[in-house]
Amino acid sequence: MTIVDKVRSIQNSGKRPKILVVGDLMVDHYIWGGASRLSPEAPVPIVHVKSESTTLGGAGNLTQNLVSLGAELVVAGVIGDDAAGRQLTDILTNEGVSTQTIITDVSRPTTVKTRVLVGNHQLVRIDRELTDELTSDIEDKLMAGLEGAINDVDIVVLSDYKKGLFSNSLTQRIIKVASAKGKKAIVDPKGLNYAKYYGAFLIKPNKKELAEAAKTDKINTIDDVRNAAKAIFAQTGATYVVVTLSEEGMAIVGNDDTYTLLPVKATEVFDVTGAGDTVLAAMAYFMASGLSIEEACELANHAAAIVIKHLGSATTTIDEIINHVIDDK
């Protein structure tokens, strides 16, 4: 059975993989305007606002990719008791995502990144956030909801943006519960402390993140990737490290030193923004549907090839992935 036949069989079964995303939730707020003169108060441009838009940021981009693929989705994280938090949950609810495991913490704001753009130029970014670790009470409250959620899903994805959610304590509690329930945990890491991800099934850094974690500035070849991955295996005990290599594709490295290099499938590359989330979403979706890690990564590579042909963060669908595989033959 070809990989296309397997994907079509998943479609025809009518069964939607159920995926839990635990992550740093945030709102991306864009202000679009024009500027023709400087302020008399300071040497800065005066921006006349023409329009505003809001979308999900952080782990929200991953969730939108999974929604586009057709997964049944549960999202867990922490928001503030504010308008941005309510807007975030409304967006997720309207997309059919379960938000019952999203906890409100009155002591911190919902993370909001406001970007002011004039034409295609980003003038300034304003961040509203608190990156302190969660209090023990909020962590316990979040874990209480996660216990049941993990039991009911096919796979668990941790989307870390280093905003305070993934403390050593909480990260280990999530991974240990997933392991005890026989559910694979996939991690999109951030920062240098990979030890907190110990016990995860798969770690998915990009090339820059891998270099930082392995404390090397030399990742040019597949042997460099394999050597750097050894540092990740030593810290995490993971079964696989999957490295996204931007325009160069992706590499799958096993903890037994086996490896596969998947060259990029795109003929044109316009923007790699958000491609890592697309890769993670496709991997999680197809692994949760019963495909092997190699098959899931092959399909994820095709998914990435689709979205990097578009400017800005984009998503793709199962039908588009099937067509891309067929066209690539």
C-alpha positions as CSV (number, residue, x, y, z in Angstrom):
1,M,0.0,0.0,0.0
2,T,1.4,3.4,-1.0
3,I,1.6,6.3,1.4
4,V,-1.2,8.0,-0.6
5,D,-3.4,4.9,-0.2
6,K,-2.7,4.9,3.5
7,V,-3.7,8.6,3.8
8,R,-6.9,8.0,1.8
9,S,-7.7,5.1,4.0
10,I,-7.4,7.4,7.0
11,Q,-9.7,9.8,5.3
12,N,-12.2,7.2,4.3
13,S,-12.3,5.7,7.9
14,G,-14.0,8.9,9.1
15,K,-12.0,8.7,12.3
16,R,-10.4,11.9,13.3
17,P,-7.3,11.6,15.4
18,K,-7.7,13.3,18.8
19,I,-4.7,15.4,19.8
20,L,-3.9,17.4,22.9
21,V,-1.9,20.5,22.5
22,V,-0.4,21.9,25.7
23,G,1.3,25.2,25.0
24,D,2.0,28.9,25.5
25,L,-1.1,30.6,24.2
26,M,-1.0,34.1,22.9
27,V,-2.7,36.6,20.6
28,D,-1.0,38.3,17.6
29,H,-2.4,41.8,17.2
30,Y,-1.6,43.7,14.0
31,I,-2.1,47.5,13.5
32,W,-1.8,48.6,9.9
33,G,-1.4,52.2,9.0
34,G,0.3,54.9,7.1
35,A,3.0,57.4,8.1
36,S,3.9,60.6,6.2
37,R,5.5,62.8,8.9
38,L,7.4,62.7,12.1
39,S,6.0,63.6,15.5
40,P,6.9,67.1,16.8
41,E,7.2,65.5,20.2
42,A,10.0,63.0,19.3
43,P,11.8,61.8,16.2
44,V,9.3,59.0,15.5
45,P,6.7,58.6,12.7
46,I,3.1,59.4,13.3
47,V,1.1,56.3,12.3
48,H,-2.5,56.9,11.1
49,V,-4.3,53.6,11.8
50,K,-6.1,52.1,8.8
51,S,-7.1,48.7,10.0
52,E,-6.4,46.1,12.8
53,S,-6.5,42.3,12.8
54,T,-6.1,39.6,15.4
55,T,-5.0,36.0,15.1
56,L,-3.7,33.2,17.4
57,G,0.0,33.2,18.1
58,G,2.4,30.9,19.8
59,A,0.9,27.4,20.2
60,G,-2.2,28.8,18.5
61,N,-0.5,28.6,15.1
62,L,0.0,24.9,15.7
63,T,-3.6,24.5,16.6
64,Q,-4.8,26.2,13.5
65,N,-2.6,23.8,11.4
66,L,-4.2,20.8,13.2
67,V,-7.7,22.2,12.7
68,S,-6.9,22.6,8.9
69,L,-5.8,19.0,8.8
70,G,-9.1,17.9,10.4
71,A,-7.9,16.7,13.8
72,E,-10.2,16.6,16.9
73,L,-8.4,19.0,19.1
74,V,-8.1,19.7,22.8
75,V,-6.0,22.7,23.8
76,A,-4.5,23.3,27.3
77,G,-2.7,26.3,28.7
78,V,-3.0,29.4,30.8
79,I,-4.6,32.8,29.9
80,G,-5.3,36.0,31.9
81,D,-8.7,37.2,33.1
82,D,-8.9,39.8,30.3
83,A,-10.4,40.7,27.0
84,A,-7.5,39.1,25.1
85,G,-7.9,35.8,26.9
86,R,-11.6,35.7,26.1
87,Q,-10.9,36.6,22.5
88,L,-8.4,33.7,22.3
89,T,-10.9,31.1,23.7
90,D,-13.6,32.5,21.4
91,I,-11.5,32.0,18.4
92,L,-10.6,28.4,19.4
93,T,-14.3,27.6,20.3
94,N,-15.5,28.9,16.9
95,E,-13.0,26.5,15.2
96,G,-14.4,23.6,17.1
97,V,-11.5,23.2,19.5
98,S,-12.1,22.0,23.1
99,T,-10.9,24.7,25.6
100,Q,-12.0,23.1,28.8
101,T,-8.4,22.6,29.9
102,I,-7.4,26.2,29.4
103,I,-7.0,27.8,32.9
104,T,-7.5,31.4,33.8
105,D,-4.8,33.0,36.0
106,V,-5.9,36.3,37.4
107,S,-2.3,37.2,38.4
108,R,-1.0,37.3,34.8
109,P,-2.1,38.8,31.5
110,T,-2.8,36.9,28.4
111,T,0.3,37.2,26.2
112,V,-0.4,39.7,23.4
113,K,2.1,40.7,20.8
114,T,1.1,43.9,19.0
115,R,2.9,44.8,15.7
116,V,2.6,48.2,14.1
117,L,3.1,48.0,10.4
118,V,3.5,50.8,7.8
119,G,3.2,49.3,4.4
120,N,5.2,46.1,4.6
121,H,7.6,47.5,7.2
122,Q,7.2,46.5,10.9
123,L,7.8,49.7,12.8
124,V,7.6,48.4,16.4
125,R,6.4,45.4,18.4
126,I,4.8,45.8,21.8
127,D,4.6,42.7,24.0
128,R,2.3,42.4,27.0
129,E,3.3,39.3,28.9
130,L,4.5,37.8,32.2
131,T,7.0,34.9,31.8
132,D,7.3,33.9,35.4
133,E,6.6,30.3,36.2
134,L,3.1,29.3,37.2
135,T,2.2,29.2,40.9
136,S,1.8,25.8,42.4
137,D,-1.9,26.3,42.7
138,I,-2.3,27.1,39.0
139,E,0.0,24.2,38.0
140,D,-2.1,21.8,40.1
141,K,-5.3,23.1,38.6
142,L,-4.0,22.7,35.1
143,M,-2.8,19.2,35.8
144,A,-6.1,18.2,37.2
145,G,-7.7,18.9,33.8
146,L,-4.8,17.3,31.9
147,E,-5.1,14.0,33.7
148,G,-8.4,13.3,32.0
149,A,-7.6,14.9,28.7
150,I,-4.4,12.8,28.2
151,N,-6.4,9.7,28.9
152,D,-8.8,10.6,26.0
153,V,-6.4,11.6,23.3
154,D,-4.2,9.7,20.8
155,I,-1.1,11.9,21.2
156,V,0.2,14.8,23.3
157,V,2.1,17.8,21.8
158,L,4.0,20.3,23.9
159,S,4.5,23.7,22.2
160,D,7.0,25.6,24.3
161,Y,7.6,29.3,23.6
162,K,9.4,30.0,26.9
163,K,6.6,32.1,28.4
164,G,6.6,30.5,31.8
165,L,4.2,27.5,31.3
166,F,6.8,24.8,30.9
167,S,8.6,24.8,34.2
168,N,10.7,21.7,35.0
169,S,8.0,20.5,37.4
170,L,5.0,20.9,35.1
171,T,6.8,19.6,32.0
172,Q,7.8,16.4,33.8
173,R,4.4,15.9,35.3
174,I,2.8,16.1,31.8
175,I,5.3,13.7,30.2
176,K,5.1,11.2,33.0
177,V,1.3,11.1,32.9
178,A,1.4,10.7,29.1
179,S,3.9,7.9,29.4
180,A,2.0,6.1,32.2
181,K,-1.1,6.2,29.9
182,G,0.8,4.9,26.9
183,K,0.6,8.2,25.0
184,K,3.5,9.5,23.0
185,A,4.7,13.0,23.9
186,I,6.1,15.2,21.1
187,V,7.9,18.4,22.0
188,D,8.6,21.6,20.1
189,P,11.4,22.9,22.4
190,K,12.6,26.3,23.4
191,G,15.6,27.5,25.4
192,L,18.6,25.5,26.5
193,N,17.1,23.4,29.3
194,Y,16.2,20.2,27.4
195,A,16.5,18.1,30.5
196,K,12.9,19.1,31.5
197,Y,11.7,17.2,28.4
198,Y,13.1,13.9,29.7
199,G,11.0,11.0,28.7
200,A,9.4,12.6,25.7
201,F,9.1,10.3,22.6
202,L,10.2,12.9,20.1
203,I,11.9,16.3,20.2
204,K,11.6,18.7,17.2
205,P,14.1,21.6,17.2
206,N,14.9,23.6,14.2
207,K,18.6,23.9,13.1
208,K,19.3,27.0,15.2
209,E,17.6,25.5,18.3
210,L,19.6,22.3,17.9
211,A,22.9,24.2,17.6
212,E,22.1,26.2,20.7
213,A,21.1,23.1,22.7
214,A,24.2,21.1,21.6
215,K,26.4,24.2,22.2
216,T,27.8,24.2,18.7
217,D,27.9,26.7,15.9
218,K,28.6,24.1,13.2
219,I,25.6,22.3,11.7
220,N,26.2,22.1,8.0
221,T,26.0,18.4,7.2
222,I,23.9,15.4,8.2
223,D,26.8,14.2,10.3
224,D,26.8,17.6,12.2
225,V,23.0,17.1,12.8
226,R,23.6,13.5,14.1
227,N,26.4,14.6,16.4
228,A,24.3,17.5,17.8
229,A,21.3,15.2,18.2
230,K,23.4,13.0,20.6
231,A,23.5,15.9,23.1
232,I,19.7,16.0,22.9
233,F,19.4,12.3,23.5
234,A,21.7,12.5,26.4
235,Q,19.5,15.2,28.0
236,T,16.1,13.8,27.2
237,G,16.3,10.1,26.6
238,A,14.0,10.7,23.6
239,T,13.5,8.0,21.0
240,Y,13.7,10.5,18.1
241,V,15.0,13.9,17.3
242,V,13.5,15.5,14.2
243,V,15.3,18.6,12.9
244,T,13.7,21.1,10.5
245,L,16.4,22.5,8.3
246,S,14.4,25.3,6.6
247,E,15.0,25.3,2.8
248,E,17.1,22.1,3.2
249,G,14.2,19.9,4.4
250,M,14.3,17.9,7.6
251,A,16.3,15.1,9.3
252,I,15.0,12.2,11.4
253,V,17.6,10.9,13.9
254,G,17.0,7.9,16.1
255,N,18.6,7.3,19.5
256,D,20.2,4.2,17.9
257,D,22.1,6.5,15.5
258,T,19.9,5.7,12.5
259,Y,19.0,8.7,10.4
260,T,17.0,9.8,7.4
261,L,17.4,13.0,5.5
262,L,14.3,14.3,3.7
263,P,15.2,17.0,1.2
264,V,12.8,19.9,0.8
265,K,9.9,19.1,-1.6
266,A,9.2,22.7,-2.7
267,T,10.2,24.1,-6.1
268,E,9.7,27.7,-4.8
269,V,10.4,29.1,-1.4
270,F,8.8,32.4,-0.5
271,D,8.6,32.4,3.3
272,V,9.5,29.7,5.9
273,T,7.5,31.5,8.6
274,G,5.4,29.0,10.5
275,A,6.6,26.0,8.6
276,G,7.9,24.4,11.8
277,D,4.4,24.4,13.2
278,T,3.0,22.9,10.0
279,V,5.6,20.1,10.2
280,L,4.8,19.5,13.9
281,A,1.0,19.4,13.2
282,A,1.4,17.0,10.2
283,M,3.7,14.7,12.2
284,A,1.3,14.6,15.2
285,Y,-1.7,14.1,12.9
286,F,-0.3,11.2,11.0
287,M,1.4,9.5,13.9
288,A,-1.9,9.8,15.8
289,S,-3.6,8.2,12.8
290,G,-1.3,5.1,13.0
291,L,1.4,5.9,10.5
292,S,5.1,5.3,11.3
293,I,7.4,8.2,12.3
294,E,9.1,7.9,8.8
295,E,5.8,8.1,7.0
296,A,4.5,11.0,9.2
297,C,7.7,13.0,8.5
298,E,7.6,12.3,4.8
299,L,4.0,13.7,4.7
300,A,5.0,16.6,7.0
301,N,7.8,17.5,4.6
302,H,5.2,17.7,1.8
303,A,3.0,19.9,4.1
304,A,5.9,22.2,4.7
305,A,6.6,22.4,1.0
306,I,3.1,23.7,0.4
307,V,3.1,26.4,3.1
308,I,6.5,27.9,2.3
309,K,5.2,28.8,-1.1
310,H,3.0,31.4,0.7
311,L,3.9,34.6,2.4
312,G,3.3,34.6,6.2
313,S,2.1,31.7,8.3
314,A,-0.1,29.4,6.3
315,T,-1.9,26.1,6.8
316,T,-2.6,23.1,4.5
317,T,-5.1,20.3,4.2
318,I,-5.0,16.5,3.7
319,D,-6.2,16.8,0.1
320,E,-3.5,19.3,-0.7
321,I,-0.8,17.0,0.8
322,I,-2.1,14.0,-1.2
323,N,-2.0,16.1,-4.4
324,H,1.5,17.3,-3.6
325,V,2.7,13.7,-3.0
326,I,1.2,12.6,-6.3
327,D,2.7,15.6,-8.2
328,D,6.1,14.9,-6.8
329,K,6.2,11.4,-8.2
